[in-house]
Amino acid sequence: MTTRDVTIDSIAAGGDGVARADGVVVFVPRSAPGDRARVRLDVRKRFAHGEIDELLEPSPARVDPLCYHYRVDRCGGCQLQHIGYESQLSAKQGIIRDALRRIGKREVEPPPIVPSSEEWRYRRKLTLAMRSDRRSDWIVGLHPYDDPVAVFQLADCPITDERVLRVWREVMEAAPHFPRADELRASVQLLDGGATIVMEGGNEWPQRTAFFEAVPGATALWWKPAHRARTLVAQRGRAEAGASFAQVNAGMGRMLHEFVLERARSYKPRRVIDGYAGSGATAIPLAESGADVVAIEADRDASAFCASRLPQGSRALAARVEDVLAEALPADVVLLNPPRTGVHEAVAATLEALESKPRAIIYVSCDPATLARDLSRMPGYRISGLRAFDMFPQTAHVETVCELEPEAA
């Protein structure tokens, strides 16, 4: 394996530093813009993967990572803990700009970014892998960034709310009551009404009642057996509707939500389509403001919850956006808040083909690359506004609100 001395220029989507050696782009994990480093190169066809062999001159942006697991276990849950917060924000602005230029073919400047009020302990949801060593002991934790198969035992996660970790410690103590399986996956999410656990894996769970009793910090337990749908198997009190749509970073989630509502209302729309509407957090207040709203959501429980709270004149459709968008149109404003995979190509095609286009599309994205891809499919719209929200400090993830208006005829 060859080595080269390189200088890190920027941070790529995913969090690796970007350098160049012998005309080849090199991606270097755990590097910072401005680092001079000797790296071991694994050259592929069009790029190379580099590992730092020696840090020749550290960047001024470098800081000592707070998390033990980040330093010692090479935890892959965070990607940017070794970079100061201001430099993290700058890196995320660059990631958005580069994606929109390279993939979306849109010439934009780095967007303004709203920093998180909390750099640590902000996560209200933590998903962990669980692996049995066949001696009745379980390893419960995360994967190293350079070994997605391995799992290390988690002691703490400093970006996660302490209340979530307290429930996780109860879950770990309840390991003798896990479903029958060698590998499982589970999440603990903090909601207004308490903590919800979702257990994934296994086909038999005879001790699920004993498990739930051993985790007093949880108010609801869902189980998704292998190759079957998720079901509520135990609860204390009433399970919270639409739980899967709660924000991981509650404070930033509120700021982003208020911004989207403000931008949508600025058009004084009479008719709004809210695609990927969840349980109606955005659709309901817009409808209460006087707009006729069509809220589209594939999750039937969430859609029913939304429908029960929409005022007369608005409605909820329990369907995929790509299947019903055409019949729901026209609209003054279309909201899109898709999963990380972005919108289905049929959604972009439908919006692009309209003769009478909406006055605005407000697209909330958690992945700049899929946002850029979707914009490349809608050349009939120009970017009229772009703002980033740092929902996930210490990681390379960033939320973007992109406002589109039709190109002038």
C-alpha positions in Angstrom: 0.0 0.0 0.0 1.5 3.4 -1.0 1.6 6.5 1.1 1.4 10.1 0.1 1.6 13.5 1.8 -1.7 15.4 1.2 -3.5 18.5 2.4 -7.2 18.2 3.2 -9.2 20.8 1.3 -12.8 20.2 2.4 -15.3 17.8 3.9 -17.4 15.5 1.7 -20.9 14.3 2.2 -20.5 11.5 4.8 -17.8 13.4 6.7 -14.5 12.3 5.1 -11.9 14.9 4.3 -11.1 15.5 0.6 -7.6 15.7 -0.7 -5.8 15.1 -4.0 -2.8 12.9 -4.8 -1.3 12.2 -8.2 -4.5 13.7 -9.8 -6.8 11.3 -7.9 -9.4 12.5 -5.3 -8.7 10.9 -1.9 -11.3 10.5 0.9 -9.7 10.5 4.3 -11.9 9.7 7.4 -11.3 11.7 10.6 -9.4 14.4 8.9 -10.0 18.2 9.0 -9.8 21.0 6.4 -6.2 22.3 6.6 -4.7 19.1 7.9 -1.4 18.0 6.3 -1.1 14.3 6.7 0.8 11.2 5.4 -1.9 8.8 4.3 -2.0 5.2 3.2 -3.8 5.0 -0.1 -6.2 2.3 -1.3 -6.6 3.4 -4.9 -9.9 2.5 -6.7 -10.8 3.2 -10.3 -11.7 6.9 -10.0 -10.8 7.8 -6.4 -8.7 6.6 -3.5 -9.5 5.9 0.2 -6.9 7.1 2.6 -6.1 6.4 6.2 -4.0 8.8 8.2 -0.6 7.3 8.9 0.9 10.5 10.4 -0.5 13.9 11.1 2.2 16.2 9.8 0.6 19.5 10.6 -2.8 19.5 12.3 -5.5 22.0 11.1 -6.4 24.9 13.4 -10.0 23.5 13.1 -9.0 20.3 15.0 -10.2 19.7 18.6 -9.9 16.8 21.0 -13.0 14.6 20.6 -15.1 14.4 23.7 -16.4 10.8 23.3 -14.3 7.8 24.5 -15.9 5.6 21.9 -15.1 8.0 19.1 -11.4 8.0 20.1 -10.9 4.4 21.2 -13.6 2.3 19.4 -13.6 4.4 16.2 -17.4 4.8 16.6 -19.2 5.5 13.3 -22.2 7.2 14.8 -20.4 10.6 14.6 -18.1 11.8 11.9 -17.0 15.3 12.9 -16.2 15.3 16.6 -12.6 16.0 15.9 -13.6 19.4 14.2 -14.6 22.5 16.1 -18.2 23.4 15.9 -17.9 26.6 13.8 -15.8 24.5 11.3 -18.5 21.8 11.3 -21.1 24.4 10.3 -18.9 25.7 7.5 -18.3 22.1 6.3 -22.0 21.4 6.1 -22.6 24.6 4.2 -20.0 23.4 1.7 -21.5 19.9 1.5 -24.9 21.5 0.4 -23.3 23.9 -2.1 -21.2 21.2 -3.7 -24.1 18.7 -4.0 -26.3 21.3 -5.6 -23.6 22.4 -8.0 -22.3 19.0 -8.9 -25.5 16.9 -9.0 -28.2 19.5 -9.2 -26.4 21.7 -11.8 -27.5 24.8 -9.7 -25.0 27.6 -9.1 -25.5 28.5 -5.5 -23.4 30.0 -2.7 -23.1 28.2 0.7 -26.5 28.7 2.4 -26.9 30.4 5.7 -27.0 27.8 8.5 -28.8 27.9 11.8 -26.6 26.4 14.5 -28.0 24.0 17.1 -28.6 25.5 20.6 -27.2 22.2 21.9 -24.0 20.6 20.6 -24.3 17.7 23.0 -27.0 15.6 24.6 -29.6 16.7 22.0 -30.6 13.3 20.6 -33.9 12.1 21.7 -33.6 8.8 19.8 -30.8 6.2 19.8 -30.7 3.1 17.7 -28.3 0.3 18.7 -27.2 -3.0 17.3 -27.4 -6.1 19.6 -25.4 -9.2 19.1 -25.3 -12.4 21.1 -22.0 -14.2 21.6 -23.9 -17.5 22.0 -23.0 -17.6 25.8 -26.2 -15.8 26.7 -24.2 -12.5 26.9 -25.1 -9.7 24.6 -23.0 -6.9 23.1 -25.2 -3.7 22.7 -23.7 -0.8 20.9 -22.6 0.8 17.6 -20.4 0.0 14.7 -16.8 1.3 14.1 -16.7 3.6 11.1 -14.2 1.3 9.4 -15.9 -2.0 10.3 -19.7 -2.0 9.7 -20.0 -5.6 10.8 -18.4 -5.3 14.2 -20.3 -4.0 17.3 -18.6 -2.5 20.4 -20.3 -2.3 23.8 -21.7 1.1 24.4 -21.1 2.9 27.8 -22.2 6.4 26.9 -23.1 8.5 23.9 -22.5 12.2 24.6 -24.8 13.5 21.8 -27.7 11.5 23.3 -30.2 12.8 26.0 -29.4 11.2 29.4 -33.0 10.1 29.7 -32.7 8.0 26.6 -29.5 6.4 27.9 -31.2 5.6 31.2 -33.8 3.6 29.4 -31.2 1.9 27.3 -29.3 0.8 30.4 -32.6 -0.8 31.6 -32.9 -2.5 28.2 -29.3 -3.9 28.5 -30.1 -5.2 32.0 -33.2 -6.9 30.5 -31.1 -8.9 28.0 -32.2 -12.3 29.3 -35.7 -11.5 28.1 -34.7 -10.5 24.5 -36.4 -12.2 21.5 -34.8 -15.5 20.4 -32.2 -14.4 17.8 -28.5 -14.0 17.4 -28.8 -10.4 16.2 -31.3 -7.7 17.0 -31.7 -4.0 16.6 -33.6 -1.6 18.8 -34.3 2.0 19.3 -35.3 4.1 22.3 -37.1 7.4 21.5 -38.1 10.0 24.0 -41.6 11.5 23.3 -43.7 13.9 25.2 -45.5 11.1 26.9 -42.4 9.0 27.8 -40.0 6.7 26.1 -40.9 4.2 23.3 -38.9 1.1 22.5 -38.9 -0.5 19.0 -37.4 -4.0 19.0 -36.5 -5.4 15.6 -35.7 -9.0 14.8 -36.4 -12.6 15.9 -39.5 -14.6 15.2 -40.4 -15.7 18.7 -40.6 -13.5 21.8 -42.2 -15.5 24.7 -40.7 -13.2 27.3 -41.8 -9.9 25.9 -44.0 -9.2 29.0 -41.1 -9.9 31.3 -38.9 -7.7 29.2 -41.3 -4.8 29.4 -41.7 -5.2 33.1 -37.9 -5.1 33.4 -37.8 -1.7 31.6 -39.9 0.6 33.8 -38.6 3.7 32.1 -40.5 2.8 28.9 -44.1 3.6 28.3 -44.6 1.6 25.0 -43.0 -1.4 23.4 -43.2 -2.1 19.7 -41.9 -5.3 18.0 -41.0 -5.8 14.4 -40.4 -9.5 13.9 -38.2 -10.6 11.0 -40.1 -10.1 7.7 -43.3 -8.9 9.5 -44.9 -5.6 10.2 -44.3 -3.7 13.4 -47.0 -4.0 16.2 -47.6 -2.5 19.6 -47.1 -5.4 22.1 -47.1 -3.6 25.5 -47.8 -0.1 26.9 -48.3 1.8 30.1 -51.1 4.4 29.7 -51.9 5.4 26.1 -49.4 5.0 23.3 -48.5 8.2 21.6 -49.8 8.6 18.0 -47.4 9.4 15.2 -44.4 8.5 17.5 -42.1 7.6 14.6 -42.3 11.1 13.2 -41.0 12.9 16.3 -37.8 15.0 15.9 -34.5 13.7 17.1 -33.3 17.2 18.0 -36.5 18.8 19.5 -35.2 22.4 19.8 -33.9 22.5 16.2 -37.0 20.6 15.0 -39.2 23.4 16.4 -37.1 26.1 14.7 -37.2 24.3 11.4 -40.9 23.7 11.7 -41.6 27.3 12.4 -39.5 28.4 9.5 -41.4 26.1 7.1 -44.7 27.4 8.3 -43.6 31.0 8.0 -42.4 30.5 4.4 -45.6 28.6 3.4 -47.8 31.3 4.9 -45.9 34.0 3.2 -47.5 33.0 -0.1 -51.0 33.4 1.4 -52.0 30.1 -0.2 -55.6 29.1 -0.6 -54.7 25.5 -1.3 -51.7 23.5 0.0 -50.5 20.0 -0.6 -48.4 18.6 2.2 -46.5 15.5 0.9 -45.0 13.1 3.4 -47.2 14.8 6.0 -46.6 12.4 8.9 -49.2 12.9 11.6 -50.0 16.5 10.5 -47.6 18.7 12.4 -47.4 21.1 9.4 -50.7 20.3 7.7 -52.9 21.0 10.7 -51.6 24.5 11.6 -51.7 25.5 7.9 -55.3 24.3 7.7 -56.2 26.2 10.9 -54.7 29.3 9.2 -57.4 29.1 6.5 -55.8 27.1 3.7 -57.4 24.0 2.2 -54.8 21.3 2.8 -54.4 17.9 1.3 -52.1 15.9 3.6 -50.5 12.9 2.0 -48.9 10.2 4.1 -48.4 6.5 3.5 -48.4 5.5 7.2 -52.1 4.8 7.8 -52.1 5.3 11.5 -50.3 8.7 11.2 -52.7 9.7 8.3 -55.7 8.8 10.4 -54.4 10.9 13.3 -53.9 13.8 11.0 -57.4 13.4 9.4 -59.0 13.4 12.9 -57.6 16.9 13.5 -57.9 18.6 10.2 -60.7 21.2 10.0 -63.5 20.9 7.5 -62.4 21.6 3.9 -59.0 19.9 4.4 -58.4 16.1 4.0 -55.8 13.4 4.6 -54.9 10.8 2.0 -53.3 7.5 3.3 -51.2 6.8 0.2 -47.8 7.2 -1.4 -47.2 10.7 -2.7 -46.3 9.4 -6.1 -49.6 7.6 -6.4 -51.9 10.5 -5.6 -50.1 13.8 -6.2 -51.5 14.3 -9.7 -55.1 14.0 -8.5 -54.5 16.2 -5.5 -53.2 19.1 -7.6 -53.5 22.0 -8.3 -52.1 23.8 -5.3 -50.6 27.2 -4.5 -47.9 25.7 -2.3 -46.5 22.1 -2.3 -44.6 20.9 0.7 -42.2 18.0 0.3 -40.5 16.4 3.4 -39.4 13.0 2.1 -37.2 10.4 3.7 -33.4 10.4 3.1 -34.0 8.7 -0.3 -35.7 11.8 -1.6 -38.9 12.0 -3.7 -39.9 9.3 -6.1 -39.0 10.3 -9.7 -42.7 10.3 -10.5 -43.2 13.2 -8.0 -40.6 15.3 -9.7 -41.9 14.4 -13.1 -45.5 15.4 -12.2 -44.4 18.8 -10.8 -42.2 19.5 -13.7 -44.9 18.7 -16.3 -47.5 21.0 -14.9 -48.6 23.8 -17.1 -50.0 25.7 -14.2 -47.2 25.3 -11.6 -47.5 26.0 -7.9 -46.3 29.4 -6.8 -43.8 27.6 -4.5 -42.4 24.2 -3.6 -40.9 24.0 -0.2 -38.6 21.0 0.0 -37.3 19.9 3.4 -34.3 17.6 2.9 -32.1 15.5 5.2 -29.7 14.6 2.4 -28.2 17.2 0.1 -27.3 14.6 -2.5 -30.9 13.4 -3.0 -32.2 17.0 -2.8 -29.8 17.9 -5.6 -30.8 14.9 -7.7 -34.5 15.8 -7.4 -33.8 19.4 -8.4 -32.0 18.2 -11.5 -35.3 16.6 -12.5 -37.2 19.9 -12.1 -35.4 22.4 -14.3 -38.7 24.4 -14.6 -38.2 25.7 -11.1 -35.5 28.1 -9.7 -34.1 28.2 -6.2 -35.6 31.3 -4.5 -34.5 30.4 -1.0 -32.0 28.1 0.7 -31.4 27.6 4.4 -29.6 24.9 6.4 -30.4 23.8 10.0 -27.8 21.9 12.0 -30.1 19.3 13.4 -27.2 16.8 14.1 -24.0 18.4 15.6 -20.9 16.2 15.6 -22.2 14.3 12.6 -22.0 15.1 8.8 -25.8 15.1 8.5 -27.6 18.4 7.9 -31.2 19.5 7.2 -31.9 21.9 4.2 -35.0 23.9 3.4 -35.0 24.6 -0.3 -37.7 27.0 -1.7 -38.5 26.7 -5.4 -40.5 29.0 -7.6 -41.4 28.5 -11.3 -39.0 29.9 -13.9 -40.3 32.9 -15.6 -42.2 31.9 -18.8 
